[in-house]
Amino acid sequence: MADLFSEINQDKARKQMPLAARLRPERLEDLVGQSHILSPGMLLRRAIETDQLGSLIFYGPPGTGKTTLAMVISNATDSAFVRINAVTSGVAELRQVVHEAQERMKYHGQGTILFIDEIHRFNKSQQDALLPSVEEGKIVLIGATTENPYFSVNSPLLSRSRIFRLEPLREEDILILLKRSLEDKENGLGLYHSEVSEKALLHFAAAARGDARQALNGLELAVRSTAPDRDGVRRVDIKTAEESIQERAIVYDKTGDQHYDVASAFIKSMRGSDADAALHYMARMLSAGEDPRFVFRRMLILASEDVGPADPMAMAVITGAAQAYEQVGMPEGRIILANAVIYLCNAPKSNAAVVAIDKAQEDIRQGKYGSVPAHLRDASYPGAAGFGHGAEYKYPHSFGGWVEQDYLPAEMKGTQYYKHTGIGRDAGPVMKKGKKAK
């Protein structure tokens, strides 16, 4: 009798779970999407099928199947599968898991897979506590994170794990899941006798922007909140779909992967002189609460690195815009930001400065620098003339602003770091029209 009540309670609990959780696949064959890592013959799929997993880290946006993939592995492995969440777990629980894994291996010869959801939430000491057990093979670690692990997971742990990035699901993948949920009478919406228009399904798939959980839960809300008509059918049209899946919050974490990806796209769009793309990415950053000072810092760097000598005024323009923003603030400050972005996109581009300084610093690192030529050495102190300092130095202004003479150390003669691109004002020094010294 107790077992019967337990089953009834479990069934009730399952029915109260969100649709996305109820429909979570249990077999590898039922997974949708992520073909770049799960297609037949791919490394991860082979490892799951042969139960030969090493430590893994899955990362990607919400709703892409990180936890689902881990649960599929739990059903496919002969190892014990332990799941914890980094938000609610600490070092004490980790030590208990490791102790039980040792006992399991010692007495039963069974390995242990530890799945840590949101592993980026563990601090350095918590991640360090995992390292010896992973290194010694006491546990196989599977971590799931929405943050780029190269920024949020300790390097020693990364070096002992294979990292797989899960991409946002394609709209056609989400459509498969939506239609599957409408047909599933055990865990899905199949018992609701619903008809969802193709337009509505397409809207759910598009509005979710790659997040299957968002799409499925929106569909469930639409179906369950729609009253049956005279025929007992719940009809979901595009209007109901729009009401059920509101516009999503912008996917952007100011300290995480989206921050770096959007900022990178912003910079590369300006470098590529695409004002429309640059304005789009800046709008995403600002809408998500990014500090405009960060945006200005990125623009100043680009003005130096990518516009450079082709338009030396670019740095002054961006500096002036940043100062103007401090006085004006938002919302009008957005116009100042937009003007600065458009200026940089329209500016001629030259990376001659960054190429030149990188080459010069590389020579210094390799010990190529030589002695300062005697005619360039400091001749201002008593006795300097006796060492030949300053002798034969030619003062350029005495020759019309430029005079031919050696400035590099003798050992470096002929070295060229800065090469003029001929773009914009980066055409070369105009002063080399002076006189040659006799």
C-alpha positions, 0 to 999 in steps of 0.5 A: 500500500505504501508503494502505491501511495508513493507511486501516486505522489510521484505521478502527481509531482511529475505532472506539476513539473514544467513541460520542459522538465517532463519532456526531458529525453532519457535516451541519446536517440531522443535528443534534438539539436547539437549535431556538431557534437552529437552526430553519429561518429562524433567524439562525445557520442562515441564516448557516451555510447561506449561508456568511456567518458572522461571529465567533461564541461558543457557550456552554452546559453540556457535551454540548450540541453546541458542538463538534459545531456547529463541526464542522458549520460546518467541513463547510459552509464554503468557508473553511479551518477551523483547530481549536485547544484553549485548554488546550494552545495559546498566543500563539505558535500563535495568531500562526502561525495568523494568519500562515497565514491572511494567506498563504492569503487573499493567495495563494488568496483563501480565508478562515480560520475559527479554532475555539477550544475552551474559549476561556475558558481563554485569559488576557487577553493571549492573548485580546488577541492575537486581537483585531486579527486578528478586527477586521481580518477576517483570521480569523473566530473561533468560540469554545466555552465552558462559562462565561458569556462575559460573565464569561470573555471580554474585552469587546472580543472579545465586542463583535465576536462574536455569542453563542449559548447552547446549552441542555441537550438535552431528554430527547426529543432525547437519546432520538432520539440513543440510538435512532439510535446503536443503528441505526447499523452503521457508527459506532454500536452496530448490529452488537452485536445489542442490545435496550435496554428502553424503561425503560433508554433513558428512564433514560439520557436522564433521568440525563444531564440534558441532556448527550448525551455522557453518555447515549451513552457510558453506553449504549455501556458498557451494550451492550458490557459485556453478554454475549450470551444464547443467541440472541446478543442483548445485552439491556440492562434498567433495572438495567444502565442504572443501573449504566452511568450513575452519578449525575452530579457536580453541574454547578456551577463555583464561578467560572463560569456555574453559580455565578451562575445557582444563586446568582441562583435562590437569592436570587430564591427567598428574595425570592419567599418559596419556602422549598422552592426556596431550600433546594434551591438552597442544597443544590446550592451546599453539595453542590458545595463552595460556601463557606457564608460566601458563602451567608451574605453573600447572605442578609445582602444580601437581609435588607437589600434585600428584607426591609428595614424590614418586619422590621429584625431580619432582619439581626440574625438572619442575622448571629447565624446566621453567627456561630453557624456559625463556632462549630459548623461542618459538618455541624451548620452546615447546620441553622443555614443552613437556619433562616436561609433559612427565616426570610428566606423567611417574613419580610415583604418590603419593598424600600423601603430600596433604592428610597429610597437609589437615588433619593437617590443619583440626585438627588445624581448629577444635582446636586440637593442644595441648601444645608443649612438654617441651623437644622440647621448645626453650631453648636458652634464659636465664631462659628457663632451669628453666621452663624445656625447652629442658630437656630430649631432645635427639639429633638424631645425637648422636644416629646415625641419629634417636632416638625414642622420642615424637614430637607431643603434648601429646594430639595428641599422635598417630596422623598420617597425612602422610601415606607412599604409598610405591610408588617410593621413598615414602616408608617411612623414611630411618633414622628409623634404628637408635638406641632406646634411653635407 
